[in-house]
Amino acid sequence: MLKIFKYTALFEGVSYLVLLANMLIIKPNNLELYKTLLKPIGMAHGVLFILYVILAFLLKEEKNWNKKDFAIILGASLLPFGTFYIDSKYLKSTN
């Protein structure tokens, strides 16, 4: 399950960055393209975010994450590049 969480964290982080790029780069230059991409990108990111949180709760006891580490892991999903930090700090032992 840890390997699935690692990939989910990676894809969730990438989807967040793509969503931000759509909003900050594409929207001012091409409103039609922005509107076309918003729903599929937003839906993918939403599903990945929910999966990330569910997997974090399922892995909490298995990995013996204390409350502080668990809060950092959950909070990282709210920050751009946060899940990449979690991958390097907490999930690096997984291939």
C-alpha positions as CSV (number, residue, x, y, z in Angstrom):
1,M,0.0,0.0,0.0
2,L,2.9,2.3,0.6
3,K,4.0,2.1,-3.0
4,I,0.4,3.1,-4.1
5,F,0.6,6.0,-1.7
6,K,3.9,7.1,-3.1
7,Y,2.5,7.2,-6.7
8,T,-0.6,8.9,-5.5
9,A,1.4,11.6,-3.8
10,L,3.4,12.1,-7.0
11,F,0.4,12.3,-9.2
12,E,-1.5,14.5,-6.7
13,G,1.4,16.9,-6.6
14,V,1.7,17.0,-10.4
15,S,-2.1,17.5,-10.8
16,Y,-2.0,20.4,-8.4
17,L,0.8,22.1,-10.4
18,V,-1.1,21.5,-13.6
19,L,-4.2,23.0,-12.1
20,L,-2.3,26.1,-10.9
21,A,-0.6,26.4,-14.3
22,N,-4.0,26.3,-16.0
23,M,-5.2,29.0,-13.7
24,L,-2.2,31.3,-13.7
25,I,-0.7,30.8,-17.2
26,I,-3.5,29.6,-19.5
27,K,-6.5,31.6,-18.1
28,P,-5.1,35.1,-18.8
29,N,-4.0,34.1,-22.3
30,N,-6.8,31.8,-23.6
31,L,-10.0,31.8,-21.6
32,E,-11.6,29.1,-23.9
33,L,-8.8,26.7,-23.4
34,Y,-8.9,27.4,-19.6
35,K,-12.6,26.5,-19.5
36,T,-12.0,23.4,-21.5
37,L,-9.2,22.1,-19.3
38,L,-10.6,23.2,-15.9
39,K,-13.2,20.4,-15.4
40,P,-11.0,17.3,-16.3
41,I,-7.9,18.7,-14.5
42,G,-10.0,19.7,-11.5
43,M,-11.8,16.3,-11.3
44,A,-8.5,14.4,-11.6
45,H,-6.9,16.5,-8.9
46,G,-9.9,16.1,-6.6
47,V,-9.9,12.4,-6.9
48,L,-6.2,12.2,-6.3
49,F,-6.4,14.5,-3.3
50,I,-9.2,12.3,-1.7
51,L,-7.2,9.2,-2.4
52,Y,-4.1,10.7,-0.9
53,V,-5.9,11.6,2.3
54,I,-7.6,8.2,2.6
55,L,-4.3,6.3,2.0
56,A,-2.6,8.6,4.5
57,F,-5.1,7.6,7.2
58,L,-4.8,3.9,6.3
59,L,-1.0,4.0,6.5
60,K,-0.8,6.1,9.7
61,E,-0.7,3.1,12.0
62,E,1.3,0.8,9.7
63,K,4.1,3.4,9.4
64,N,3.8,4.5,13.1
65,W,3.5,8.2,12.1
66,N,3.2,10.4,15.2
67,K,0.6,13.2,15.3
68,K,3.1,15.8,14.1
69,D,4.4,13.8,11.1
70,F,0.8,12.8,10.2
71,A,-0.2,16.5,10.3
72,I,2.7,17.4,8.1
73,I,1.8,14.6,5.6
74,L,-1.8,15.8,5.4
75,G,-0.9,19.5,5.3
76,A,1.6,18.9,2.4
77,S,-1.3,18.0,0.1
78,L,-2.4,21.6,0.4
79,L,0.9,23.2,-0.7
80,P,2.4,23.2,-4.1
81,F,5.4,20.8,-4.2
82,G,4.3,19.6,-0.7
83,T,3.7,16.0,-1.8
84,F,7.2,15.9,-3.4
85,Y,8.7,16.8,0.0
86,I,6.7,14.0,1.6
87,D,8.0,11.6,-0.9
88,S,11.6,12.5,-0.3
89,K,11.3,12.8,3.5
90,Y,8.8,10.0,4.5
91,L,8.5,7.7,1.5
92,K,12.1,7.5,0.2
93,S,12.6,3.9,1.4
94,T,10.1,2.6,-1.1
95,N,11.0,1.7,-4.7
